[in-house]
């Protein structure tokens, strides 16, 4: 067994999940410019729903995943319709939206800890149908969970790429992202596009949360912000307005985190990531592959 | 009962310093930063290390801690304040998360998640302050000084310039105010006060761990400022009392005490959403946060 390749593979699996987080967060962040803290809440709520359905009710694996995604999709749109849009209509600034977003996150997290307790718990019931063994591939071992993570993430990324570049709806989304006013003028229903993006972004959060739970074989009601911050860092470092770069950023974070954890003690990795985030914001606020942005942008 | 009340009042004093100093940023200047708990933590750890490992007295170590926080504040504020709105917010978040990581992982110095124990009670002019009454009086005194300073600041020409920046940056710049200098100064001043609150906190509870200085508390502090009312010192104190008092009130109702923390935060979360949506000026604010 080759330790380097093994660590690399583990990093790729985690990186795939992070890429989905960054992608989902980037879709919402780029179009609203809002921090959208409650994204972490959507992620953890849908992952806990998946956990609850499989552990307590033995709902079939795929059905539980499906319900969790639909739940996240609806929750994202709900937040947009009932909180963000009324506030924007009243002319509230983006920072107020952030505060409302944090308030909603507190509501979600505390409801979850009342139902599920405050500790991390291992997956149970139908979530563990996959064989608990590792396949020997010569230099490395791969677990069924890792295969699922890598395959799911790759398929989703490819599908979304074609969705955004080849379909009418996808083109409309990109038009809104680049200039909402002009998009409105040419007859795109900006509002519906925004709902759709909140839905897709949140659904991706559910997928990413479940994949990370599978990777760790556990769920933790406090994991939301931790994963969200990785998404935020990926989006900022990758570059504002460039969603694929954000996904690449997320992927890199996962790989580097694992390789780093192999060489140094694990916990420093995130500290370094956030220090890099701070540095990038200071030196190059538009990120590495982003659109040039005005320093005076709100 | 008396002990319990003193303990509550001491916590209210310490938190008032934090909230009032954060209000100088949010309410007076219109800057939203998620780093207050980091400066609180710098003060707490600096006091813990200086007093325990080097036997330095309360006033000296608090002042050294404030200097360290002030330098850290300047290092964050100078570059970050070139950014605005959400980007400034994310930059301060980056600092908060990095600082928390250092507290958590620099185990040789901070003892990381195991926590830093046996922090000496404050020694002032050679006498150790250890009775709960005197500790409360010390906290209250520092809190009152901080609050009076913040209050006076709000009415001074400096405070008026801050409010001008908050209302209309361009107009303030047009009458010759250096926006950047004012913002940096208020950020540093706020970091200094938060650091003093941290030193007081670690001297009072004599055992600290990084969790108190988590980003979550930075965010809860913002919530208290907004609920109390941005730009209003009395509102900040009322918000603090509400935040620390609600779980105590819940004790008298028939709620299992395991859920008290969650229920307090549920109430706070709901209040925060309602306030920001329907009454952006908060309970007693003069200024609609924008």
Interface residues (C-beta under 8 A of the other chain):
Chain A: X33 X34 X35 X37 X83 X86 X87 X92 X93 X94 X95 X96 X98 X99 X100 X102 X103 X104 X105 X106 X107 X109 X110 X111 X113 X114 X225 X229 X232 X233 X236 X265 X267 X268 X270 X271 X274 X275 X277 X278 X281 X282 X285 X295 X296 X297 X298
Chain B: X32 X76 X79 X80 X82 X83 X84 X85 X86 X87 X89 X90 X91 X93 X94 X95 X97 X98 X100 X101 X102 X104 X105 X215 X216 X219 X222 X223 X226 X259 X262 X263 X265 X266 X268 X269 X270 X271 X272 X273 X276 X277 X280 X289 X290
